[in-house]
């Protein structure tokens, strides 16, 4: 790894005890802002092709199957990248790492506007997906390093902080639509300039993040979050593991804390199933609403952004509730997934435009809330020195399986058999997610009973 991306050394001088709480809170605010805005930048780049799919089809002459193939290429590359880049994030300066990924991704995105070749865009989408893999794992690692499960002496507990950060991608989707409209205002609706404008905005965000963000607390002379809040990491069958860095080999960490961890795999199954639903809805909103529900193309574009943005308050509230439940997050996952299934039935069956819009406003919360919470749960089920690896492993499955099914498979199924076939795929994976969440709920409660028992004994 190049020197610029290597972890910063621990500060030689420690912050005096009387200043720790104040400075910890200041840096928590900075880290939360920097991780949130950088992820907005990542999603502006990631979704520009999705939002512009109808215009791309007209200007470039791509079929629905070709659009689905390009979108699935992102899923394939991103899935592979999240596993590799997520593992590297554990051994990097996460702030510089995440900013560098956004800069390179923005440059690749700009090249979409320089070619109309299907094969070239397919190749660029793959390269872009690799760089996009530098985003989530580094951000999630930063949240885990700076925020504890209980939130003692902090601006908030980890569940709330994680939900705020995760909601940035919903805001990013809305900002993507806003950037497209800004480009249209400035450059007369040029498809090429919509890509270039998005890249300029995202590079500016990356530079700001380099200035605002930080590496681990110890690099600022502050105690680790474990020492500061007595944050315990519970893995496998109640084992408590400490430390935010490790000298053990990557393969040993992967086998010990990922492969042998049953809870990790249950969370991954739930997550990839949620991703089929998420991308099975979000990726096709412009096409589905125009061709099936009779919406105007411009309205359908805005509803893609509205679907994402409307989820932000609900995701944050549900994340806060999981903190009130002392980290027992699976119950809110299950409740959200049941509500999501009800919304899906209504969305597919409804013909009234007002009702469809209302359901999109509501459904985003119940898709993104469980997707966010399981993203946090997969980090909390491993030591902090394996956060990027757990995120990467889950991301590999989310995108190699989940998004590919939601884009490539659904795209070609709809072309061959109509939207009913695509809807059935979404229903199936919604059911799988609910069943997996029931298993997680039972397993998670068992683990936290053990740690709560240990904490009660230590207080006596």
N, C-alpha and C positions, 0 to 999 in steps of 0.2 A: 504494500500500500504506500502511495506517495506520502512524503512528510507532511504536506498540508492537511491530509485527512487523518493522520495518526492522532490518538488520544492525547490531550494536553496532560502534562505532569501535574501531580497534586501540588497545591500551593505550599511553599516552604513555611510561610507564616500562617498560623491559624487565627481565625477571627475571635476576638475576646468574647467570652460567654455572654456578657451583657448586650452585645450587639448581634448575636446570632439570630434571634427571632426576627428582628427588624429586617436584617439583610436577607434572611431566608425568604421572607414574604415578598420583598422587592424582586428578588431573582425568580420567584415562582410566577409573579405577574409577567415578567419579561419573557420567561420560557413559554408560558401559556400563550401569550400574544404572538411570539415568533413562530411557534409550532402551528398555530391556527392560521396565520396569514400565509405561511409557506405552503400549507396544504390547500388553501384557496388557490394559490398559483398553480399547484400540481393539477387541480381539477379543472381549471380554466383550459389548460393544455390537453388534458385527457378527454374532455367532453366536446371539444370544438368540432370534431369529425361527426360525433353522434348527433349533435344539435343541427348540423348543417347537412344531414344525410339526404334530405329531399332536394336541396339545391345542388348537391354534388351529383346526385343521380341525373338531374336535368343537364347540368353543364358538362359533366364528364361522361355521361351516357352509361353509368353503371346500373346493373340490374339489382333487384332486392337481394338475390343470392350473393352477388358480388359484394354488396354492402355488408351483409352478414359475415362473409368470409373475412373482410378487412377488420371488422369489429372483433371477430373471433381470434384473429392474429394477435391483437392486443392482449387478449386473455391468455393465449399460449405463452407469449413472450413475458408477460407480466407475472404469470404464475411461476415460470422458471426463475425469473429475476428476483421475485420476492424471497425465494428460498436462498439463493446465492447472496444477493445484496443484503437481505435481512441478517444473515450470518455475519457478513462483513461489518454491518452496523454495530454489532456487539463489540467490535475491536477497533472502532473508529471514533473520531470526534464527531458525535452525532449532529451537532449544529452545522459544522462545515460540510459534512457528508450530505445532509438533506438539501442545503443550498446549492451545492455543486450539481447534484442530480437535476434540480429544477432548471439551472442554467443550460445544461447540455440538452435536456428535453425540450426546452423552448427553441433552441437552435434547430433541432430536428423537425419540430412542428412547423417552423417557418418554411421548410422545404416542401411541405404539402402544397403550398401555393405556387411552386415552381415547376410542377409537372402534372399532367393529366393521365399518365401511364398507370394502369391498374397494378401491374407488377411492381413498379417503383414505389407506389403508395403502400402496397402490401409490405414491401421491404422496409420502408421508413416507419410504418406502424410497428413493426417488430422491433426495430432499433429503439424507437421511442418508448416502447413498453419496458425494455430493459432498463433504461434510465429512470423511468417512473418507479421502478422497484426500490429506488433509494429513498423514497418518501416515507411511507407509512411506518416501516420498522424503526427508522431513526427517530421519528416523532413519538412513537409509542415508548421507545426506550427512554426518551427525555421525560415523558410524563411519569414513568415508573421510577426514574431516578430522583425526581424532584417532589413527588406527591405520595403520601402514605395512605394506607387503607382507612385509617381513622381520622386523619387530618389534624392531629394534635399540633398546635403552634403554627398552623398553615393557613393560607387564605381559603382553602377548601380541601375536602378529602379527594382521593384519587378518582372515585367514580364520577364525581361532578366534573373534575378537571378533564378527565378522559372524554366525557360526553361533550363538553364544550369544544375540545379539540376535534373530535370526530365530526361534530356538526359543521366544522369548517368546510368539509367537502360538499355538504348541502349548500352552504353559502357560495362555494366555488362554482357549483352548477348554475346557480342564479347569476353569478358574476360572469360566467361564460356567455350566457344569453345577453347580458348587459354589454359586454365587450363587443359582441357581434353587432349589436345595435349602435354602439359608439362608432365602430368601424364603418357601418352603413351611413351614419350621419356625416362622417369625415371624408369617406372615400367612395360614396355613391353606390353602396351595395356590392362592391367587388368581392367575390368569393375569396380571391387570393389575399386581399388586404385583411379579411377577417382572421386568417391564420397569422399574418404578420403582426397585426395589432395585439392579438393574444400573446404572442411571443415577447413583444416589447414590454407589456404590462408585467408578465411573469418574471422576466429578467430583473426588472426594477424591484419586484418583491424579494427576489433571492438576495440581492445586494443589501436590502434593508435587514433581512434576517441575519446575515453575517455580522452586522453591527449590533443587533439587538439581543441575540441569543447567547447560549452558553453551553459548555461541556458539563461534566458531572459537578455536583456540589463541592466535592473535595478539591477541585481545581480552583475554587473561589475561596478556599480556606474555611469552608463550612463542613459540618459533620455530614455523613451519609444520611439518607432518609431513614435507614434502619436504626441508626444511633439516635437521630433526632426525634423520631416519633415512635420508636420501638416497633417498627413495621416488620411483621413476621411473614416470611414466604413459606406457604404450605404446599408441598408437592407430594404426588403419589398418594400413599396411604397415611397422611398426616405427618410426614417427615418435614422438619423445619430446616431450611437452608439459608445461610446468610452470605453477604458479599455481592458487590456490583461489578466486579471484574474477576476473571479466572485465568490461570495459566495452564489449565488442563487442555488437552487437544480438542479440536472442534468435534471430531468423530466420537470421542468419549462422552462429551456433553450431550451430543445429539442422541446417542444410544441410551444414556442413563436417564435423561430428563424429558426426552420426547418419545422415543420408540417404546419405552417401557411404561409410559404414563397413560393409563386407560382414560382418565378424564380428558387429557389433551385430545385424544382421538374422537371422543364423544362430542366435544366442543367443535372440532373440525367438521364432523359430519353435519352438525346443526348449522354451522356457518356456511359451508358450501351449498347446502340446501336453500338457505336464506338468500344466498347470492344468485341462485337460479331464479328465484322469485324477483329479487331486486332488479337484475339486468333483463329478465324476461318482461318486466314492466317498463323500466326506465329507458332501455335501449330502443324500444319500439314505440314510445309515446308519439313522436311526430308521425310515423307511418300509420300506426293503428288508429289514431284519432282522425287523421285525414281520410284514410281509405275505408275505414269500417264505421266510424261514428259521425263522419260528415263535417268535421271541423275545418276551418280555414287553416292554411299552412302557417301563417304568421301567429295565429292563436295557439296552435299546437306547439310551436317553438317555445313560446312564453310559458306554456303549461309544463314543459319539461323542467324549466327553471323553478317554477312555482311549486311543483311536486317536491323538489329537493328543499327549497327554502322553507316551506311550510312545516317541514319536519323538525326544524331546529329547536323551537321551544319545547316540543314534546320529548325529544331525545334528551335534552338537558334535564328536564323535570324527572323523567324516568331514571336517568343516571343518578340524580340526587336521591331519589327514593331508594335506590340500591345501596347508597351509603347509609341511609337511615336503617336499612336492614342489616347493617354491620357486614357488608360484603357478600351477603347471601343473595346473589344477583339472579340466579336461575328462575326464581319465582316470577320476576318481572319479564324475563324472556318468554316464559310460557304464556303469561297473560297477554303479552303483546302479539305473540304468534297466533293465538286464537282470534284476537281482534283483526289481525291481518287477513286471516282466511275469510272472515265475514266481509271485509272490504273487497277482497278479490272477487267473490261471488257477485257482489253488487256491481263492481266495475265492468265485468265482462257482460253482465245481463242488461245493464241500463242503456237506454236510448236517449233519455232527456239530457241535454248538454249541461244544464245547471247541476243536475245530480252527479254527473260524471266529474265535473269540476270539483264539487264538494267532496266526493269520494277520494279524488287525487290529493286534495288538501289534507284529508284525514289519514289516508293509507300510508303516506310517506313516513309518518311518525311510527307506525306499527311495523314497517319494514326496517327502517333505519335504527330504531331503538334496540331491537334484539341484535341486529348486525353490529352495532356499536358495543353492546354489553359483552357479547361473546368474544369480541376483539380484545376487551380488557381481561376477560376471564382466562383466555389462553396465555396472557402474560402473567397473571396471578398464580397460575398453576405450575410455574417454573421459577428458578432463581433469577435474579435480575441480570446475571451475566449470560442468561439464555433468552432474554426477552426478544431480541431481534430474530433469533433462530426459531422461536415458537411462532412469532408473527410471520416469518418467512415460510415456515412449513404449512401454516394454515392458509397463507396467501397462495401458495403453490396449488393447493387443492381447490381453493375458492375460484381461481381463474382458469387453471388447466381443465378442471371438471365443470365448476359452476358457471363461469361466464361463457365458456365454449358451448355448453348446452343451451344457454340463454340466447346466444347470438347465432352461432353456426347452425346448430341443430334446429332451433326454432325457426330461423330464417328459411332454411330449406324445407322444413315441414310445412310451413305456411305457404310457401310457393307451390308445394305439391298437393297439399290437402286442405288448405285454408286455415283461418285463425283458430277454429275449434281445436285442431290438433295441437297448436302451440299453447292454447289455454290449458289443455289437459296436462301438459308437461309441468306447467306452473303449479297446478293443483296438487300433483303428485309430490313435488318436492316441498310444498308447504306442509303436507301431512308428515313427511319424513322429519322435517325440522321440529314439529311439535313432539313427535315420539322421542327424538334425541334429547330434547329439552327436559322431558320428564325424567330420563335417566340421569342427566346432569344435576337436576334438582336433588335427587336422592343422594348422589355421590358427594356433591358439594356440601350439603348439610352435615353429612357424616364427618367430613374433614374439618369443618369449622367447629363442630362440637368438641373435637379433640384439642384444637388450639385454644378454644375458650376455656376448656377445663384446665389446660396447662397454665394459662394466664391467671385463672382464679387461685390456683395452688401457689403460684409465685407471689401473689399479693398478700397471702396469709403469713 
